[in-house]
């Protein structure tokens, strides 16, 4: 199983995934709220937008901007069940486990820390 650093490095090789960055406003949000709050928000977004199988609007449920975690979801290919399957072979027809959700949040937060 690849490490978080290896996964982030692989994602950087994708033209699309490597195009994401945090704006000044998003960086200010992270500075103001702190990483713990951003982590809680990221966990909520993963639970609401990814955890359930068969998302009705899969591929369009995650905004491209508006919160640092949304950017992280796209940058880490954790934005929809289709991307989770393509990049990580997580089948879209089953609920994500607590461990999988936690690993996704850890990957997202590592990306945020890297670009912050």
C-alpha positions as CSV (number, residue, x, y, z in Angstrom):
1,X,0.0,0.0,0.0
2,X,1.5,3.4,-1.0
3,X,2.2,6.0,1.6
4,X,0.4,9.3,1.6
5,X,3.5,11.0,0.2
6,X,3.8,8.5,-2.6
7,X,0.1,9.0,-3.4
8,X,0.4,12.8,-3.4
9,X,3.5,12.5,-5.7
10,X,1.6,10.2,-8.1
11,X,-1.4,12.7,-8.2
12,X,1.1,15.5,-9.0
13,X,1.9,13.6,-12.3
14,X,-1.7,14.2,-13.4
15,X,-2.2,17.4,-15.3
16,X,-5.7,17.8,-13.9
17,X,-5.0,16.8,-10.3
18,X,-1.8,19.0,-10.1
19,X,-3.7,22.1,-11.3
20,X,-5.4,22.6,-7.9
21,X,-4.1,25.1,-5.4
22,X,-5.4,27.1,-2.5
23,X,-6.3,30.7,-3.1
24,X,-5.3,33.5,-0.7
25,X,-8.8,33.5,0.6
26,X,-8.7,29.7,1.2
27,X,-5.3,29.9,2.9
28,X,-6.7,32.7,5.1
29,X,-9.6,30.5,6.0
30,X,-7.3,27.7,7.1
31,X,-5.2,30.2,9.1
32,X,-8.3,31.6,10.8
33,X,-10.2,28.3,11.5
34,X,-7.2,26.0,12.0
35,X,-6.4,22.6,10.7
36,X,-8.5,20.8,13.3
37,X,-11.7,22.6,12.1
38,X,-10.8,22.1,8.5
39,X,-10.3,18.4,9.3
40,X,-13.8,18.2,10.9
41,X,-15.3,19.8,7.8
42,X,-13.4,17.5,5.5
43,X,-14.7,14.5,7.5
44,X,-18.3,15.8,7.2
45,X,-17.9,16.3,3.5
46,X,-16.5,12.8,2.9
47,X,-19.4,11.4,5.0
48,X,-22.0,13.4,3.2
49,X,-20.7,13.3,-0.4
50,X,-18.8,10.0,-0.7
51,X,-19.6,7.4,2.0
52,X,-22.9,6.1,0.6
53,X,-22.9,3.9,-2.4
54,X,-24.6,4.9,-5.7
55,X,-24.5,8.7,-5.3
56,X,-27.4,10.0,-7.5
57,X,-25.3,12.9,-8.9
58,X,-21.9,11.1,-8.8
59,X,-19.3,13.2,-10.5
60,X,-21.0,16.5,-9.7
61,X,-21.6,16.4,-6.0
62,X,-18.4,18.2,-5.0
63,X,-18.0,21.9,-5.7
64,X,-14.7,23.0,-7.3
65,X,-14.3,25.9,-4.8
66,X,-15.8,27.4,-1.7
67,X,-13.8,25.5,0.9
68,X,-10.2,24.2,1.1
69,X,-11.5,20.6,1.6
70,X,-13.4,20.8,-1.7
71,X,-10.2,21.6,-3.5
72,X,-8.4,18.8,-1.6
73,X,-11.2,16.3,-2.7
74,X,-10.5,17.1,-6.4
75,X,-6.7,17.3,-6.0
76,X,-6.6,13.9,-4.3
77,X,-9.2,12.2,-6.7
78,X,-11.6,11.8,-3.7
79,X,-14.3,14.0,-5.2
80,X,-16.7,11.3,-6.3
81,X,-17.1,7.5,-6.3
82,X,-16.1,7.3,-9.9
83,X,-12.7,8.9,-9.1
84,X,-12.3,6.8,-6.0
85,X,-12.7,3.7,-8.2
86,X,-10.5,5.0,-11.0
87,X,-7.6,6.0,-8.8
88,X,-7.9,3.7,-5.7
89,X,-10.1,0.8,-6.9
90,X,-12.8,1.4,-4.3
91,X,-15.9,-0.1,-5.6
92,X,-18.8,2.4,-5.9
93,X,-21.5,-0.2,-5.0
94,X,-20.8,-0.3,-1.3
95,X,-20.6,2.0,1.7
96,X,-17.2,3.4,2.6
97,X,-15.9,2.0,6.0
98,X,-14.9,4.3,8.8
99,X,-11.3,3.4,8.1
100,X,-11.6,4.3,4.4
101,X,-13.3,7.6,5.3
102,X,-10.5,8.4,7.8
103,X,-7.8,7.5,5.2
104,X,-9.4,9.8,2.6
105,X,-9.5,12.7,5.2
106,X,-5.9,12.1,6.1
107,X,-4.9,12.2,2.4
108,X,-6.9,15.4,1.9
109,X,-5.4,17.1,4.9
110,X,-1.9,16.1,3.8
111,X,-2.6,17.8,0.5
112,X,-3.8,20.9,2.3
113,X,-0.7,21.0,4.5
114,X,1.5,20.5,1.4
115,X,0.0,23.4,-0.5
116,X,-0.7,25.7,2.4
